[in-house]
Amino acid sequence: MSTLPSNEGGKQPPSVYTVMLILSMVFLLIAVISMWIELNRWAPDYFRTRQAQPQVQLLVTPEQFA
């Protein structure tokens, strides 16, 4: 008789580490979605930079031409 586990019983239940990995992935996904919602709530035009074009006026004095 062998001391190695057999494959006759079907799949093994997930280990504690596998469950912790899955839970951490779920919680990180929830955190990313929450941060995206908060970004859109507090700064909806954060990535729209067309409105932030600088307005520059050039002043030329007569001394600059000499």
MMTF fields as JSON, N, C-alpha, C and O atoms, coordinates in Angstrom:
{
  "mmtfVersion": "1.0.0",
  "mmtfProducer": "UNKNOWN",
  "numBonds": 263,
  "numAtoms": 264,
  "numGroups": 66,
  "numChains": 1,
  "numModels": 1,
  "chainsPerModel": [1],
  "groupsPerChain": [66],
  "chainIdList": ["A"],
  "bondAtomList": [4, 2, 8, 6, 12, 10, 16, 14, 20, 18, 24, 22, 28, 26, 32, 30, 36, 34, 40, 38, 44, 42, 48, 46, 52, 50, 56, 54, 60, 58, 64, 62, 68, 66, 72, 70, 76, 74, 80, 78, 84, 82, 88, 86, 92, 90, 96, 94, 100, 98, 104, 102, 108, 106, 112, 110, 116, 114, 120, 118, 124, 122, 128, 126, 132, 130, 136, 134, 140, 138, 144, 142, 148, 146, 152, 150, 156, 154, 160, 158, 164, 162, 168, 166, 172, 170, 176, 174, 180, 178, 184, 182, 188, 186, 192, 190, 196, 194, 200, 198, 204, 202, 208, 206, 212, 210, 216, 214, 220, 218, 224, 222, 228, 226, 232, 230, 236, 234, 240, 238, 244, 242, 248, 246, 252, 250, 256, 254, 260, 258],
  "bondOrderList": [1, 1, 1, 1, 1, 1, 1, 1, 1, 1, 1, 1, 1, 1, 1, 1, 1, 1, 1, 1, 1, 1, 1, 1, 1, 1, 1, 1, 1, 1, 1, 1, 1, 1, 1, 1, 1, 1, 1, 1, 1, 1, 1, 1, 1, 1, 1, 1, 1, 1, 1, 1, 1, 1, 1, 1, 1, 1, 1, 1, 1, 1, 1, 1, 1],
  "groupList": [{"groupName": "MET", "atomNameList": ["N", "CA", "C", "O"], "elementList": ["N", "C", "C", "O"], "formalChargeList": [0, 0, 0, 0], "bondAtomList": [1, 0, 2, 1, 3, 2], "bondOrderList": [1, 1, 2], "singleLetterCode": "M", "chemCompType": "L-PEPTIDE LINKING"}, {"groupName": "SER", "atomNameList": ["N", "CA", "C", "O"], "elementList": ["N", "C", "C", "O"], "formalChargeList": [0, 0, 0, 0], "bondAtomList": [1, 0, 2, 1, 3, 2], "bondOrderList": [1, 1, 2], "singleLetterCode": "S", "chemCompType": "L-PEPTIDE LINKING"}, {"groupName": "THR", "atomNameList": ["N", "CA", "C", "O"], "elementList": ["N", "C", "C", "O"], "formalChargeList": [0, 0, 0, 0], "bondAtomList": [1, 0, 2, 1, 3, 2], "bondOrderList": [1, 1, 2], "singleLetterCode": "T", "chemCompType": "L-PEPTIDE LINKING"}, {"groupName": "LEU", "atomNameList": ["N", "CA", "C", "O"], "elementList": ["N", "C", "C", "O"], "formalChargeList": [0, 0, 0, 0], "bondAtomList": [1, 0, 2, 1, 3, 2], "bondOrderList": [1, 1, 2], "singleLetterCode": "L", "chemCompType": "L-PEPTIDE LINKING"}, {"groupName": "PRO", "atomNameList": ["N", "CA", "C", "O"], "elementList": ["N", "C", "C", "O"], "formalChargeList": [0, 0, 0, 0], "bondAtomList": [1, 0, 2, 1, 3, 2], "bondOrderList": [1, 1, 2], "singleLetterCode": "P", "chemCompType": "L-PEPTIDE LINKING"}, {"groupName": "ASN", "atomNameList": ["N", "CA", "C", "O"], "elementList": ["N", "C", "C", "O"], "formalChargeList": [0, 0, 0, 0], "bondAtomList": [1, 0, 2, 1, 3, 2], "bondOrderList": [1, 1, 2], "singleLetterCode": "N", "chemCompType": "L-PEPTIDE LINKING"}, {"groupName": "GLU", "atomNameList": ["N", "CA", "C", "O"], "elementList": ["N", "C", "C", "O"], "formalChargeList": [0, 0, 0, 0], "bondAtomList": [1, 0, 2, 1, 3, 2], "bondOrderList": [1, 1, 2], "singleLetterCode": "E", "chemCompType": "L-PEPTIDE LINKING"}, {"groupName": "GLY", "atomNameList": ["N", "CA", "C", "O"], "elementList": ["N", "C", "C", "O"], "formalChargeList": [0, 0, 0, 0], "bondAtomList": [1, 0, 2, 1, 3, 2], "bondOrderList": [1, 1, 2], "singleLetterCode": "G", "chemCompType": "PEPTIDE LINKING"}, {"groupName": "LYS", "atomNameList": ["N", "CA", "C", "O"], "elementList": ["N", "C", "C", "O"], "formalChargeList": [0, 0, 0, 0], "bondAtomList": [1, 0, 2, 1, 3, 2], "bondOrderList": [1, 1, 2], "singleLetterCode": "K", "chemCompType": "L-PEPTIDE LINKING"}, {"groupName": "GLN", "atomNameList": ["N", "CA", "C", "O"], "elementList": ["N", "C", "C", "O"], "formalChargeList": [0, 0, 0, 0], "bondAtomList": [1, 0, 2, 1, 3, 2], "bondOrderList": [1, 1, 2], "singleLetterCode": "Q", "chemCompType": "L-PEPTIDE LINKING"}, {"groupName": "VAL", "atomNameList": ["N", "CA", "C", "O"], "elementList": ["N", "C", "C", "O"], "formalChargeList": [0, 0, 0, 0], "bondAtomList": [1, 0, 2, 1, 3, 2], "bondOrderList": [1, 1, 2], "singleLetterCode": "V", "chemCompType": "L-PEPTIDE LINKING"}, {"groupName": "TYR", "atomNameList": ["N", "CA", "C", "O"], "elementList": ["N", "C", "C", "O"], "formalChargeList": [0, 0, 0, 0], "bondAtomList": [1, 0, 2, 1, 3, 2], "bondOrderList": [1, 1, 2], "singleLetterCode": "Y", "chemCompType": "L-PEPTIDE LINKING"}, {"groupName": "ILE", "atomNameList": ["N", "CA", "C", "O"], "elementList": ["N", "C", "C", "O"], "formalChargeList": [0, 0, 0, 0], "bondAtomList": [1, 0, 2, 1, 3, 2], "bondOrderList": [1, 1, 2], "singleLetterCode": "I", "chemCompType": "L-PEPTIDE LINKING"}, {"groupName": "PHE", "atomNameList": ["N", "CA", "C", "O"], "elementList": ["N", "C", "C", "O"], "formalChargeList": [0, 0, 0, 0], "bondAtomList": [1, 0, 2, 1, 3, 2], "bondOrderList": [1, 1, 2], "singleLetterCode": "F", "chemCompType": "L-PEPTIDE LINKING"}, {"groupName": "ALA", "atomNameList": ["N", "CA", "C", "O"], "elementList": ["N", "C", "C", "O"], "formalChargeList": [0, 0, 0, 0], "bondAtomList": [1, 0, 2, 1, 3, 2], "bondOrderList": [1, 1, 2], "singleLetterCode": "A", "chemCompType": "L-PEPTIDE LINKING"}, {"groupName": "TRP", "atomNameList": ["N", "CA", "C", "O"], "elementList": ["N", "C", "C", "O"], "formalChargeList": [0, 0, 0, 0], "bondAtomList": [1, 0, 2, 1, 3, 2], "bondOrderList": [1, 1, 2], "singleLetterCode": "W", "chemCompType": "L-PEPTIDE LINKING"}, {"groupName": "ARG", "atomNameList": ["N", "CA", "C", "O"], "elementList": ["N", "C", "C", "O"], "formalChargeList": [0, 0, 0, 0], "bondAtomList": [1, 0, 2, 1, 3, 2], "bondOrderList": [1, 1, 2], "singleLetterCode": "R", "chemCompType": "L-PEPTIDE LINKING"}, {"groupName": "ASP", "atomNameList": ["N", "CA", "C", "O"], "elementList": ["N", "C", "C", "O"], "formalChargeList": [0, 0, 0, 0], "bondAtomList": [1, 0, 2, 1, 3, 2], "bondOrderList": [1, 1, 2], "singleLetterCode": "D", "chemCompType": "L-PEPTIDE LINKING"}],
  "groupTypeList": [0, 1, 2, 3, 4, 1, 5, 6, 7, 7, 8, 9, 4, 4, 1, 10, 11, 2, 10, 0, 3, 12, 3, 1, 0, 10, 13, 3, 3, 12, 14, 10, 12, 1, 0, 15, 12, 6, 3, 5, 16, 15, 14, 4, 17, 11, 13, 16, 2, 16, 9, 14, 9, 4, 9, 10, 9, 3, 3, 10, 2, 4, 6, 9, 13, 14],
  "groupIdList": [1, 2, 3, 4, 5, 6, 7, 8, 9, 10, 11, 12, 13, 14, 15, 16, 17, 18, 19, 20, 21, 22, 23, 24, 25, 26, 27, 28, 29, 30, 31, 32, 33, 34, 35, 36, 37, 38, 39, 40, 41, 42, 43, 44, 45, 46, 47, 48, 49, 50, 51, 52, 53, 54, 55, 56, 57, 58, 59, 60, 61, 62, 63, 64, 65, 66],
  "secStructList": [7, 7, 7, 1, 7, 7, 1, 6, 6, 7, 1, 7, 7, 7, 7, 2, 2, 2, 2, 2, 2, 2, 2, 2, 2, 2, 2, 2, 2, 2, 2, 2, 2, 2, 2, 2, 2, 2, 2, 2, 2, 2, 7, 6, 6, 1, 1, 7, 7, 4, 4, 4, 7, 7, 7, 7, 7, 7, 7, 7, 7, 4, 4, 4, 6, 7],
  "xCoordList": [0.834, 0.0, 0.893, 1.884, 0.517, 1.315, 0.842, -0.333, 1.777, 1.418, 1.1, 0.729, 1.239, 0.92, -0.593, -1.3, -1.091, -2.535, -2.953, -2.226, -4.1, -4.587, -5.509, -6.009, -5.724, -6.595, -7.998, -8.791, -8.323, -9.62, -10.751, -11.902, -10.462, -11.497, -11.965, -12.809, -11.468, -11.862, -10.917, -9.751, -11.429, -10.588, -10.395, -11.279, -9.212, -8.945, -9.568, -9.663, -9.989, -10.538, -9.425, -8.254, -9.795, -8.756, -8.099, -8.743, -6.807, -6.075, -6.393, -7.036, -5.933, -6.158, -5.496, -6.056, -4.35, -3.623, -4.346, -4.334, -4.964, -5.735, -6.942, -7.254, -7.609, -8.762, -8.316, -8.988, -7.194, -6.687, -6.307, -6.535, -5.74, -5.386, -6.626, -6.639, -7.654, -8.898, -9.56, -10.045, -9.586, -10.18, -9.409, -10.017, -8.094, -7.309, -7.549, -7.59, -7.709, -8.003, -9.376, -9.531, -10.352, -11.694, -11.658, -12.251, -10.967, -10.907, -10.133, -10.502, -9.073, -8.349, -9.207, -9.148, -9.993, -10.898, -11.957, -12.291, -12.481, -13.444, -12.791, -13.417, -11.551, -10.848, -10.619, -10.79, -10.242, -10.002, -11.304, -11.324, -12.379, -13.676, -14.127, -14.654, -13.928, -14.308, -13.495, -14.041, -12.202, -11.371, -11.757, -11.713, -12.128, -12.568, -13.871, -14.038, -14.782, -16.038, -15.755, -16.336, -14.874, -14.54, -13.844, -14.087, -12.989, -12.325, -13.344, -13.268, -14.284, -15.314, -16.262, -16.848, -16.409, -17.306, -16.678, -17.354, -15.414, -14.775, -14.032, -13.88, -13.567, -12.838, -13.262, -12.497, -14.477, -14.952, -14.192, -14.138, -13.599, -12.867, -11.357, -10.632, -10.889, -9.468, -8.629, -7.537, -9.117, -8.354, -8.69, -8.037, -9.683, -10.054, -9.284, -9.702, -8.177, -7.29, -7.46, -6.67, -8.453, -8.666, -9.056, -8.713, -9.763, -10.207, -9.071, -9.22, -7.976, -6.872, -5.769, -4.593, -6.127, -5.13, -4.622, -5.437, -3.338, -2.821, -3.043, -2.924, -3.362, -3.537, -2.288, -2.018, -1.542, -0.281, -0.386, -0.883, 0.084, 0.133, 1.582, 2.253, 2.053, 3.433, 3.48, 2.858, 4.21, 4.376, 5.715, 6.766, 5.658, 6.87, 7.089, 6.198, 8.263, 8.628, 9.531, 10.173, 9.598, 10.462, 11.938, 12.697, 12.372, 13.781, 14.225, 15.41, 13.297, 13.642, 13.987, 14.677, 13.541, 13.837, 15.205, 15.736, 15.771, 17.043, 18.218, 19.361],
  "yCoordList": [-1.157, 0.0, 1.238, 1.309, 2.214, 3.412, 4.508, 4.57, 5.365, 6.489, 7.746, 8.764, 7.695, 8.84, 8.968, 7.962, 10.205, 10.367, 9.856, 10.018, 9.254, 8.707, 9.715, 10.64, 9.521, 10.395, 9.819, 10.319, 8.81, 8.157, 8.983, 8.829, 9.834, 10.575, 11.823, 12.539, 12.121, 13.319, 14.469, 14.261, 15.675, 16.85, 17.071, 16.795, 17.58, 17.934, 19.287, 20.124, 19.519, 20.841, 21.889, 21.572, 23.133, 24.162, 24.383, 24.319, 24.644, 24.871, 26.263, 27.074, 26.517, 27.814, 28.913, 30.004, 28.667, 29.66, 29.996, 31.149, 29.021, 29.278, 30.156, 31.071, 29.895, 30.699, 32.121, 33.081, 32.265, 33.597, 34.359, 35.566, 33.683, 34.313, 34.789, 35.896, 33.973, 34.349, 35.52, 36.449, 35.487, 36.576, 37.882, 38.944, 37.812, 39.034, 39.6, 40.82, 38.755, 39.229, 39.906, 40.942, 39.337, 39.93, 41.28, 42.244, 41.363, 42.613, 43.689, 44.862, 43.317, 44.287, 44.789, 45.968, 43.912, 44.319, 45.288, 46.269, 45.008, 45.916, 47.269, 48.31, 47.263, 48.511, 49.333, 50.552, 48.698, 49.412, 50.013, 51.156, 49.251, 49.764, 50.927, 51.915, 50.824, 51.904, 53.165, 54.268, 53.011, 54.179, 54.819, 56.043, 54.032, 54.573, 55.366, 56.435, 54.838, 55.543, 56.859, 57.886, 56.849, 58.072, 59.095, 60.295, 58.634, 59.55, 60.222, 61.43, 59.467, 60.053, 60.953, 61.88, 60.682, 61.49, 62.833, 63.86, 62.837, 64.058, 64.824, 66.04, 64.169, 64.85, 64.259, 63.528, 64.575, 63.942, 64.386, 63.647, 65.588, 66.055, 66.014, 66.834, 65.086, 64.98, 64.695, 65.245, 63.848, 63.465, 64.312, 64.178, 65.174, 66.037, 67.351, 68.251, 67.453, 68.608, 69.629, 70.568, 69.471, 70.432, 71.803, 72.825, 71.835, 73.09, 73.819, 74.999, 73.183, 73.77, 74.287, 74.232, 74.778, 75.314, 76.648, 77.507, 76.847, 78.109, 79.252, 79.096, 80.378, 81.591, 82.455, 82.901, 82.687, 83.412, 84.683, 84.67, 85.765, 87.026, 87.481, 87.548, 87.785, 88.203, 89.716, 90.33, 90.301, 91.753, 92.096, 91.623, 92.914, 93.309, 94.792, 95.612, 95.118, 96.521, 96.988, 96.163, 98.285, 98.794, 98.509, 98.423, 98.361, 98.099, 96.724, 96.499, 95.835, 94.479, 94.442, 93.52, 95.392, 95.421, 95.999, 95.773, 96.723, 97.402, 96.489, 96.908],
  "zCoordList": [0.0, 0.0, 0.0, 0.726, -0.833, -0.983, -0.021, 0.34, 0.384, 1.257, 0.465, 1.05, -0.868, -1.708, -1.862, -1.899, -1.953, -2.136, -3.504, -4.484, -3.566, -4.838, -5.504, -4.865, -6.787, -7.566, -7.686, -8.483, -6.939, -7.07, -6.458, -6.865, -5.514, -4.818, -5.538, -5.0, -6.718, -7.442, -7.14, -6.805, -7.261, -7.023, -5.539, -4.728, -5.197, -3.815, -3.523, -4.421, -2.302, -1.975, -2.036, -1.824, -2.327, -2.414, -1.064, -0.017, -1.116, 0.122, 0.662, -0.004, 1.871, 2.5, 1.678, 1.565, 1.114, 0.343, -0.958, -1.389, -1.577, -2.784, -2.47, -3.233, -1.379, -0.976, -0.644, -1.02, 0.053, 0.375, -0.9, -0.981, -1.882, -3.143, -3.886, -4.424, -3.92, -4.586, -3.864, -4.511, -2.536, -1.766, -1.961, -2.09, -1.982, -2.186, -3.573, -3.732, -4.583, -5.92, -5.965, -6.61, -5.298, -5.26, -4.558, -5.043, -3.419, -2.677, -3.437, -3.379, -4.145, -4.957, -6.114, -6.464, -6.702, -7.767, -7.244, -7.908, -6.054, -5.428, -5.141, -5.34, -4.68, -4.377, -5.647, -5.624, -6.736, -7.987, -8.513, -8.968, -8.451, -8.911, -8.035, -8.546, -6.729, -5.814, -6.082, -6.074, -6.316, -6.598, -7.933, -8.057, -8.914, -10.201, -10.023, -10.611, -9.216, -8.945, -8.234, -8.588, -7.238, -6.514, -7.412, -7.285, -8.31, -9.238, -10.138, -10.365, -10.647, -11.503, -10.72, -11.279, -9.442, -8.618, -8.245, -8.288, -7.885, -7.402, -8.474, -8.352, -9.509, -10.586, -11.935, -12.563, -12.373, -13.622, -14.862, -15.845, -14.837, -16.013, -15.806, -16.369, -15.019, -14.702, -15.943, -16.085, -16.838, -18.012, -19.228, -20.263, -19.133, -20.251, -20.121, -19.393, -20.817, -20.665, -21.79, -21.882, -22.634, -23.712, -23.16, -23.753, -22.043, -21.468, -20.765, -20.448, -20.515, -19.759, -20.68, -20.321, -21.842, -22.753, -22.204, -21.866, -22.104, -21.571, -22.554, -23.77, -21.992, -22.783, -22.576, -21.461, -23.636, -23.542, -24.369, -25.495, -23.798, -24.516, -24.567, -23.537, -25.733, -25.92, -25.988, -26.855, -25.084, -25.078, -25.715, -25.282, -26.736, -27.444, -27.185, -27.406, -26.723, -26.494, -27.619, -28.268, -27.868, -28.964, -28.722, -29.687, -27.484, -27.217, -27.713, -27.958, -27.853, -28.305, -29.791, -30.226, -30.567, -31.999, -32.313, -33.4, -31.399, -31.664, -31.475, -31.66]
}
